[in-house]
Amino acid sequence: MINVTKTFLPDRKKFDRYVDQIWKNNWLTNHGPLVLKLERRLKKKFKVKHLFLVNNGTIALQIAIKTLGFTEGEIITTPFSYVATTSSIVWEGFKPVFVDIEPKTLTIDPDKIESAITNKTRAIMAVHIYGIPCNVEQIEKIAKKHKLKVIYDTAHAFGVKYKGKSILKSGDISILSFHATKLFHTIEGGAIITNNNHMAKKIGYMRNFGHKTPTSFQGLGINGKMNEFCAAMGLSILPSINKIIAKRKQITVLYDQLLKRNSNVSRPQIPKLVKYNYAYYPIIFKTEALLKKAVRNLKGHNIHPRRYFYPSLNTLSYVKKIRMPISENMSERVLCLPLFIDLSQENVKLICNLI
């Protein structure tokens, strides 16, 4: 079986050394030494001021929204993303206001954002789809003009740079997902990143039930803490991340070479001045019928791509129905092909031949 992804596992001896430390310290959670070490290493890697590890990327989104300080209102976002982007907004009591996407990059179209702003708008939540950065400069110019906050769902963009700087330095808050399917993972986990001292203080309290001291509370909080075993996995994988990205790039280049003459498929466009992370390999079919035919053919050979993202989020049952023609059309035609570091050249060729 060839799945769309395969979890990267580090050298077992390296991981076991960290587990031995957990046993020695008898410290499993509550901001243990391995969690703090991983936070420091990630802050140094990305050159950001504040980074907080949490137990998953969805909690990261929910805390990011809470950090804004509002209890209701509207948040402008994209309909082309994983469901957690929209569900987090609704879960926190806000209304998602969808803005359609650019057909080339599949990221939120900044030219359509201003017309969606109302007196109830509190923030813009944009997504770096497949690790492809959205137009951060234009989005933040709009946000500044209208005095809005910007949250970036950066779940796919670990290691991505724009103009030589980490994409995590953009906006008021960014979040990462470290789920086991991600480029860098901690089994389950995530992170919240900000360069704003006031927001950082709130995030620090919020991810730990709001505790100010063991017997006093700063305000409303939640259990968002990462445990030591998850941090051990992250610390074991982090030294291999450049190798992981380099290998995924090789596979991506091979896919590109083999599919370039196929007139039935195309690829999303990566903007200039972006250092990409090769997190996914999405292709766009000319029609949904062609996509379905390819999926049937691949599954017939025990190869399992993923319709990622489908359906368009503006069609969910718990949001107000509004047409998003580009997102709806793209979600029907996008397919992510298998991509992981030990995917062989022979299997890449097989996948392309079957398509």
C-alpha positions in Angstrom: 0.0 0.0 0.0 1.2 3.5 -0.9 -0.6 6.2 1.2 -0.7 9.9 0.5 1.9 10.3 3.3 4.0 8.2 5.7 5.0 9.4 9.1 8.8 10.1 9.4 10.2 8.3 12.4 13.7 9.2 13.8 16.5 7.0 14.8 15.1 4.8 17.6 18.2 5.2 19.8 18.0 8.9 19.6 14.4 8.9 20.7 15.1 6.4 23.4 17.8 8.6 24.9 15.1 11.3 25.4 12.7 8.8 26.8 15.4 7.8 29.3 15.5 11.4 30.4 11.8 11.4 31.0 12.1 8.3 33.2 15.0 9.8 35.1 13.2 13.2 35.6 9.8 11.5 36.3 8.4 14.6 34.6 5.8 13.8 31.9 3.9 17.1 31.4 3.4 20.6 32.7 6.2 22.5 30.9 8.9 19.8 31.4 12.5 20.2 30.4 12.1 18.6 26.9 9.2 20.9 26.0 11.2 23.9 27.1 14.2 22.7 25.1 12.2 22.2 21.9 10.6 25.7 22.3 14.1 27.2 22.6 15.4 25.4 19.5 12.4 26.3 17.4 12.5 29.9 18.5 16.2 30.0 17.5 15.5 28.2 14.2 12.8 30.6 13.1 14.3 33.7 14.8 10.9 34.6 16.4 10.4 36.4 19.7 7.8 34.1 21.3 6.9 30.5 20.6 4.6 28.3 22.7 4.2 24.6 22.2 0.7 23.2 22.5 -0.9 19.8 22.2 -2.3 20.2 18.7 -2.8 22.7 15.9 -6.5 23.2 16.4 -6.0 24.3 20.1 -3.4 26.6 18.7 -6.0 28.2 16.4 -8.5 28.4 19.2 -6.1 30.1 21.6 -5.0 32.5 18.8 -8.6 33.6 18.4 -9.1 34.0 22.1 -5.9 36.1 22.3 -7.6 38.8 20.2 -9.8 39.6 23.3 -13.2 39.6 21.5 -16.1 37.4 22.4 -18.0 37.7 19.1 -17.9 39.1 15.7 -16.7 38.1 12.2 -13.4 36.7 11.1 -12.5 36.8 7.4 -11.0 33.6 6.1 -10.5 31.2 3.2 -13.0 28.5 2.1 -10.1 26.4 0.8 -8.4 24.8 3.8 -8.7 21.9 6.2 -11.9 22.0 8.2 -10.1 23.0 11.4 -9.6 26.6 10.1 -13.3 27.2 9.9 -14.4 25.0 12.8 -12.1 26.8 15.2 -13.7 30.1 14.3 -17.2 28.7 14.8 -16.2 26.9 18.0 -15.0 30.1 19.5 -18.3 31.8 18.8 -17.3 33.9 15.7 -18.8 34.0 12.3 -16.5 32.9 9.4 -16.8 35.3 6.5 -15.4 33.6 3.4 -13.3 35.3 0.7 -12.6 33.4 -2.5 -9.1 32.3 -3.5 -6.6 33.0 -6.2 -6.8 30.4 -8.9 -3.0 30.2 -9.3 -1.8 29.9 -5.7 -5.0 28.7 -4.2 -4.5 31.1 -1.3 -7.0 33.8 -0.1 -7.4 36.6 -2.7 -6.4 39.8 -1.0 -8.2 41.9 -3.7 -11.5 40.5 -2.4 -10.9 41.1 1.3 -11.8 44.7 1.7 -15.3 44.3 0.3 -15.9 41.6 3.0 -15.0 43.9 5.9 -17.9 45.2 8.1 -18.1 46.9 11.5 -18.3 43.4 13.0 -15.0 42.3 11.5 -12.4 41.5 14.1 -9.6 39.7 12.2 -8.3 38.1 9.1 -7.3 34.4 9.3 -5.4 33.5 6.2 -3.8 30.1 5.4 -0.6 29.3 3.7 -2.1 26.5 1.6 0.2 23.5 1.1 2.9 25.7 2.5 2.4 28.2 -0.3 2.5 31.7 1.3 -0.4 34.0 0.7 0.2 37.6 -0.1 1.2 38.7 3.4 2.2 42.2 2.4 -1.2 43.1 0.9 -3.1 41.3 3.6 -1.3 43.2 6.4 -1.7 46.5 4.5 -5.4 46.0 4.5 -5.4 44.9 8.2 -3.5 48.0 9.2 -5.8 50.3 7.3 -8.9 48.8 9.0 -7.3 48.2 12.4 -7.7 44.4 12.2 -5.6 41.6 13.6 -4.0 39.0 11.3 -3.8 35.3 12.3 -1.9 33.0 9.9 -2.8 29.3 9.8 0.7 28.1 9.0 0.0 24.4 9.6 1.6 23.5 6.3 4.5 26.0 6.2 7.1 24.7 8.6 10.5 26.0 7.4 9.0 28.2 4.6 10.7 31.5 4.0 9.7 34.7 2.2 12.3 37.2 1.2 14.8 35.3 3.3 12.8 35.4 6.5 10.6 32.8 8.2 7.0 33.2 7.1 6.2 32.9 10.9 7.4 36.5 11.4 4.3 37.7 9.5 1.1 38.9 11.1 0.1 39.2 14.7 -0.1 35.5 15.4 0.9 32.4 13.5 0.2 28.8 14.3 1.9 25.5 13.4 0.6 21.9 13.4 2.9 19.1 14.4 0.5 16.3 13.6 2.1 13.0 12.7 1.3 13.5 9.0 3.2 16.8 8.9 6.6 17.6 7.5 7.9 18.1 11.1 5.9 16.4 13.8 5.7 15.7 17.5 3.1 12.8 17.1 0.4 15.3 18.1 1.2 18.9 18.7 1.4 22.4 17.5 2.8 25.9 18.3 1.7 29.5 18.6 4.1 32.2 17.5 3.9 35.9 18.0 6.3 38.8 18.3 3.8 40.8 20.4 4.7 40.9 24.1 1.2 41.5 25.3 -0.2 38.7 23.2 2.6 36.4 24.3 1.7 37.0 28.0 -2.0 36.1 27.4 -1.0 33.0 25.4 1.2 31.8 28.2 -1.6 31.9 30.7 -4.3 30.6 28.3 -2.6 27.4 27.4 -2.3 26.4 31.1 -5.8 26.8 32.3 -5.2 30.5 33.0 -2.9 29.8 36.0 -1.0 32.8 37.3 0.2 30.9 40.3 -0.9 27.4 41.6 -3.8 29.1 43.4 -4.7 32.1 41.3 -5.8 32.7 37.7 -5.2 35.4 35.2 -8.3 34.6 33.3 -10.0 32.0 31.2 -7.7 29.2 30.0 -7.6 25.7 28.6 -5.4 22.7 28.8 -3.2 23.3 25.7 0.1 21.9 27.1 2.4 19.6 25.2 3.7 16.5 27.0 7.4 15.4 27.3 7.0 12.3 25.0 5.7 14.5 22.1 8.6 17.0 22.7 11.0 14.0 22.7 9.8 13.1 19.2 10.2 16.7 18.0 13.7 16.9 19.4 14.6 13.6 17.7 13.3 14.8 14.3 14.5 18.4 14.2 18.1 17.6 13.3 16.9 15.7 10.3 14.6 18.4 8.9 16.9 19.7 6.2 17.5 16.2 5.0 13.7 15.6 5.0 13.0 18.7 2.9 15.8 18.0 0.5 14.5 14.4 -0.2 11.0 15.7 -0.7 12.3 18.3 -3.1 13.9 15.5 -5.2 10.7 13.6 -5.3 8.8 16.7 -6.3 11.2 17.5 -9.1 10.7 13.9 -10.4 6.9 14.3 -10.3 7.2 17.6 -12.2 9.4 16.1 -14.9 7.1 13.1 -15.4 3.8 15.1 -15.4 4.9 18.1 -17.4 3.6 16.7 -20.7 0.3 15.7 -19.2 -2.1 18.4 -20.5 -4.8 17.2 -18.1 -3.1 18.3 -15.0 -1.4 21.5 -13.7 0.3 22.6 -10.5 -0.4 25.5 -8.0 2.0 28.4 -8.5 4.6 29.2 -5.8 5.3 32.9 -5.6 8.7 34.4 -6.3 11.1 35.0 -3.4 9.6 32.0 -1.5 11.8 29.2 -0.2 9.4 26.3 -0.3 9.2 23.3 2.1 7.7 20.6 -0.3 5.1 19.7 2.2 2.6 18.4 -0.3 2.3 17.5 -4.0 -1.1 18.8 -5.2 -2.1 18.6 -8.8 -5.2 20.2 -10.4 -7.1 18.2 -13.0 -9.0 19.8 -15.9 -12.2 18.3 -14.7 -13.5 16.4 -11.6 -14.4 13.5 -13.9 -10.7 13.1 -14.8 -9.7 13.3 -11.1 -12.2 10.6 -10.2 -11.0 8.4 -13.0 -7.4 8.8 -11.8 -8.3 8.1 -8.2 -10.1 4.9 -9.2 -7.1 3.8 -11.3 -4.6 4.6 -8.5 -6.7 2.8 -5.8 -6.9 -0.2 -8.1 -3.1 -0.5 -7.7 -3.3 0.1 -3.9 -2.2 3.7 -4.2 -4.2 6.1 -2.1 -4.0 9.9 -2.9 -6.2 12.3 -1.1 -8.7 14.9 -2.2 -7.1 17.6 0.0 -9.0 19.9 0.3 -12.5 18.8 -0.3 -15.2 20.0 0.0 -14.9 23.7 -0.1 -15.6 24.9 3.5 -18.3 27.4 2.5 -20.5 24.3 1.9 -20.3 23.0 5.5 -23.6 22.4 7.3 -22.8 24.8 10.2 -21.9 27.9 8.2 -24.0 30.4 6.1 -24.1 29.1 2.6 -22.5 31.5 0.1 -21.1 30.8 -3.3 -17.3 30.7 -3.6 -17.0 29.7 -7.3 -13.2 29.4 -7.5 -12.7 27.5 -4.2 -15.6 25.2 -5.1 -14.2 24.5 -8.5 -10.7 24.0 -7.3 -11.7 21.7 -4.4 -13.4 19.4 -7.0 -10.3 19.2 -9.1 -7.3 19.1 -6.6 -5.7 15.9 -5.7 -2.6 15.4 -3.4 -0.3 12.6 -4.6 1.8 10.5 -2.3 4.9 12.3 -1.0 7.2 11.0 1.8 11.0 10.6 1.9 11.3 6.9 1.2 8.9 7.0 -1.8 10.9 5.3 -4.5 11.5 6.6 -8.0 9.9 3.4 -9.3 6.7 4.2 -7.4 6.7 7.8 -8.5 6.9 6.6 -12.1 4.1 4.1 -11.5 1.9 6.8 -10.1 2.5 9.1 -13.0 2.0 6.4 -15.5 -1.3 5.5 -13.9 -2.4 9.1 -14.0 
